[in-house]
Amino acid sequence: MQYNTSQKRMALPEYGRSVQNMVDHALTIDDRDERQLCANTIIEIMGNMFPHLRDVPDFKHKLWDHLAMMSDFKLDIDYPYEIVKKELLYEKPKPVAYQQSFIRYRHYGKTVERLIDEAIKYPEGDEKNNLVALILNHMRQTFSTWNNNSVEDDKIANDLYELSEGQLQETDDIRKIMEERMNRYGRRGRNNPRRGSRR
């Protein structure tokens, strides 16, 4: 008995040994027209193995690329598409450029800093107060997530003041907005047993 592990390694194991054997057989066919017909049949079989991908763009193109790869690019036929080049398969991808921007407090993230920059531009009024209240709430959530302990209101307020370079601070009006939101959230919590009450 011949085991698959004793046979040559397959380029694309997902198609199975039978399809690989068909490709190997196609390589031995001398008549070009017959070889082309064999290749077309192999493509149909490969496509039937993944019917849920038939509507995926370029699905047929990918099948012909795979056929070329399984034949080690030695199958001399008329490909209906420009197939992938062998040398490109082994080309290393270019390194990803990571963002190196400085974040003063990593537990708040870059988004909070951008929100603060936008809030500074707002004219004084209810819209700005509501935005600052949202930022403070978000800062409290991220602080507690990263520090796993109780959130000190003074700490969050001081961080906001520092990150905004003294241009934003927690005022009485903003605290009132936050308390109103907490009360509304608390009432939802009591009505929703999965969340539990918040007091």
N, C-alpha and C positions, 0 to 999 in steps of 0.2 A: 504494500500500500504506500502511495506517495502522499506525503503530507504537504500542505501549503507552505509550511515553514521551511521545507527543503527546496522549494521552487524559488525562482528569481523574485526579487522584491518588486512589488507593483508600484507604479508611479502614483496612481490614484486608487487606493484600496476600496474606496466607497462604491466603486462600480463592480467589484467582485472579480474573482479569478476567471469566471466564464467569459466576461467581456474582454478581459486582458488577453485571453487565449484567442478570441476572435480577432483582436488587433494584431496579435503575433501572426495569425494565419494570413491576414490581409497583406502583411509584409512579404509573404512568400509567393503571392500571386504575380505571375509575369505579365499577363495581359492587362494593359492599363484600364481598359473599359470595364473589365471584370473586377479589377481592384477598386475602381471608383464605385461600382455598384455595391460591392461588399462594404465599403466605407459608409455609403448612404444607409445601408441596412443597419450597421452598427450604431450610427447616430440615432436612428429611429428607436432601437432597443434602449439606448442610453436615455433618451428622452422619456420613454415609457416608464422608466424606473423612478422618475420624479415628476409625476403628472401635476402635482400642486405647484410646480415652478414654471409651467408652460406660459403663464401670463407675465412672468417676470421679464422686464426689458433685456434684450440681448441674450436670452436664454439659449437660443440656437447657436449664437456666436460662441458662447462659453463651451457648448458641447463640442464644437469643432476644435476649439483651443485644447480641450481635454483630450480629444482623440489624437491630436498632434503630440501632446505630452506623453500619452500612453505608448506611442510608437517611437518615442525618443526623437521625434521630429524627422524620422526616416521614411515615413509613408509618402510616397510620391503620387499625389492625386491633385485634382483641381479643387482647392478649397473655395467655398462660396464667400468666405470672409478672409480678411487679412488676419492671419493667426498671430498669436503672441510669439515674440522672438525668444529663442532658447536662452540667450545671454541675459535677457531681462529677468528671467526667473531667479537667477542667482545674484542679481544686483542688490546690494544692501540699501535699504531705504535711508533717505536723508534724516539726520537727527532732528527731532522735534525741538523747536525753540520754545523753551519755557519762559513764562512771564517772570521777570526778575524785579518787578516793582516792589518797593518797600511797603510793608503793612505794619503800622505802629502796634496795633493789638490784633494778633492773628485770630484770637477767638471771636472777634467781631467780624473779621473778614473785610475784603475790599468793597463789597457792596454797601456796607454801612458807611464807609468813608465817602463813597460816591453820593449816597443819599444825603449825608451831612453837607457836602459841597452844594448840592442842589437846594437844600433847605435854606442855606445861607443867602441864596439869591432871591428867595421869596420876599415880598414886602410884608411888613408886620401886619398881622391880622389872623382871623380864624383859620384860614387855609394853611398858613405857616405853622400855627399852633398844633393843628391836627397832624401835620406831617412830622413835627418834632415829637409829638406823643407816640406816633407809630414807630419812629426810630428808637425812642427810649424803650418801648415795649419789646421791640426786636432785640435790642441790646441786652435786656434782662434775660430773654429766652436763651440767647446764644451764650451769655455768661454762665447761666446755670447749667447748660448742656456741657460746657467744657470744664467747669470747675466742680461739678457734683456737690455743691453745697448751697446754702441759702444766699440769696442775692441781697446785698446791702444797697439801699436806695441811694445813699450818699455816694457810694463808689460809682454807680452808673451815671449819676448826675455830674460827678467830677470828670469822668471819662468823656462824656459828651462835651463838656466845657473845654477840655484839653484838645480833643480831636477837631473841634471847630475853631480852635485858637481863640477862644473867648467870645465867639460871635453867637453861640447858641447856649442857652441854659434852661434848666427846668424851673419854670415860673409857676405861680399859683394857678393861672389859667390853664396851663398845660397839665398840672397835677389834677385839676378838676375834670378835664377831659379824660384823663387816664382812669380816674376813680369811677366816672360814669360808665366807661367801657368795662371795667372790672365788675361793676354791679350787674350790667347786662349779661356778661359772661357767666356770672354766678347764678343768675336766674336760669339760664339755659342749662347749666350744669345740674341744677336740682331737678329739672324736668327730663334730663337725659341720664338714666342710671348707669350707662356705660362710662360716662365721663366722671360721674361723682360730683359732689358739691365742692364748691371752692369758697372759703370764707376768709 
